[in-house]
Amino acid sequence: MNKLLLPVDGSPSSLRAVEWALLHVAGRPLAKVLLLNVQAPVLAMDVSPHVTAGMVHQLHERAGREAMKEARAMLDSAGVPCEEHLLVGEPGRSSRRSPRARAPTASSWGHAAWGR
């Protein structure tokens, strides 16, 4: 296993998946983890007309980074290299997009798509 796709949302379930991943990449110097967080899209009816696309992008970026923060810290402290991927959409469908292009050789999922 060289690349492991690891969807995380900051929930206890996703952090247990990080613990599992650490067990499986330990001692594999070429292993890399692809952290993935998927943010729900913001619907036009949910925001004020004064909210710009840039503001929505910043909101997704902040929420996604916060959701990946603890998982990233766990991987960093174990010396496991990782890449962060942030997508907007429905979790199950979105998880098949961007990181697939990087050809992960395995993936680990928490118990629920929205583990919170």
C-alpha positions as CSV (number, residue, x, y, z in Angstrom):
1,M,0.0,0.0,0.0
2,N,1.7,3.2,-1.2
3,K,-1.3,5.7,-1.0
4,L,-4.1,5.5,1.4
5,L,-7.3,7.6,0.8
6,L,-8.6,8.7,4.2
7,P,-11.8,10.7,4.3
8,V,-12.0,12.7,7.6
9,D,-14.6,15.0,9.1
10,G,-13.1,15.5,12.5
11,S,-15.5,13.1,14.1
12,P,-14.4,10.4,16.6
13,S,-15.1,7.8,13.9
14,S,-12.9,9.4,11.4
15,L,-10.1,9.8,13.9
16,R,-10.3,6.1,14.7
17,A,-9.8,5.5,10.9
18,V,-6.6,7.7,11.2
19,E,-5.4,5.5,14.1
20,W,-6.1,2.4,11.9
21,A,-4.2,4.0,9.0
22,L,-1.2,4.7,11.2
23,L,-1.0,1.0,12.1
24,H,-1.0,0.1,8.5
25,V,1.5,2.6,7.2
26,A,4.0,2.2,10.1
27,G,7.3,1.1,8.8
28,R,6.5,1.8,5.2
29,P,8.7,4.8,4.2
30,L,7.0,5.2,0.8
31,A,3.5,5.3,2.2
32,K,1.5,8.5,1.9
33,V,-2.0,9.3,3.2
34,L,-4.4,11.4,1.1
35,L,-6.6,13.2,3.6
36,L,-10.0,14.1,2.1
37,N,-12.7,16.4,3.5
38,V,-15.9,17.1,1.7
39,Q,-17.9,20.2,2.6
40,A,-21.6,20.4,1.8
41,P,-22.5,23.0,-0.9
42,V,-24.1,26.2,0.2
43,L,-27.4,26.7,-1.5
44,A,-28.4,30.2,-2.8
45,M,-31.5,30.2,-0.5
46,D,-29.2,29.7,2.5
47,V,-27.2,32.9,2.2
48,S,-27.8,36.6,1.9
49,P,-27.5,38.2,-1.5
50,H,-24.5,40.1,-0.1
51,V,-22.4,37.0,0.4
52,T,-19.9,36.6,-2.4
53,A,-18.6,33.4,-4.0
54,G,-15.2,34.3,-2.4
55,M,-16.8,34.4,1.0
56,V,-18.4,30.9,0.5
57,H,-15.0,29.6,-0.7
58,Q,-13.3,30.9,2.4
59,L,-16.1,29.3,4.6
60,H,-15.5,25.9,2.9
61,E,-11.8,26.3,3.2
62,R,-11.9,27.2,6.9
63,A,-14.3,24.4,7.8
64,G,-12.4,21.8,5.8
65,R,-9.1,22.7,7.3
66,E,-10.6,22.6,10.8
67,A,-12.1,19.2,10.1
68,M,-8.7,17.8,9.0
69,K,-6.7,19.6,11.7
70,E,-6.5,16.8,14.3
71,A,-6.1,14.0,11.7
72,R,-3.2,16.0,10.1
73,A,-1.6,16.5,13.6
74,M,-1.8,12.7,14.3
75,L,-0.1,11.9,11.0
76,D,2.5,14.6,11.4
77,S,3.4,13.5,14.9
78,A,3.9,9.9,13.5
79,G,6.0,11.2,10.7
80,V,3.6,10.0,8.0
81,P,3.5,12.3,4.9
82,C,0.1,13.3,3.8
83,E,-1.7,15.5,1.3
84,E,-4.9,17.4,2.1
85,H,-7.8,17.4,-0.4
86,L,-10.9,19.6,0.1
87,L,-13.9,19.1,-2.1
88,V,-17.4,20.6,-2.1
89,G,-20.4,18.3,-2.7
90,E,-22.1,15.1,-1.5
91,P,-19.5,13.0,0.5
92,G,-20.0,9.6,-1.2
93,R,-19.9,11.0,-4.7
94,S,-17.2,13.6,-4.1
95,S,-14.8,11.2,-2.6
96,R,-14.5,9.5,-6.0
97,R,-13.3,12.6,-7.7
98,S,-9.9,14.4,-7.1
99,P,-7.9,11.9,-5.1
100,R,-8.7,9.1,-7.5
101,A,-6.6,10.8,-10.1
102,R,-3.7,10.3,-7.7
103,A,-4.4,6.5,-7.7
104,P,-4.7,5.5,-4.0
105,T,-4.0,1.8,-3.5
106,A,-6.3,1.6,-0.4
107,S,-8.9,3.6,1.5
108,S,-10.3,3.6,5.0
109,W,-13.7,5.0,5.9
110,G,-15.3,5.7,9.3
111,H,-18.6,4.2,10.3
112,A,-20.8,7.0,8.9
113,A,-20.3,9.4,6.0
114,W,-21.2,12.2,8.3
115,G,-19.6,10.9,11.5
116,R,-20.7,13.7,13.7
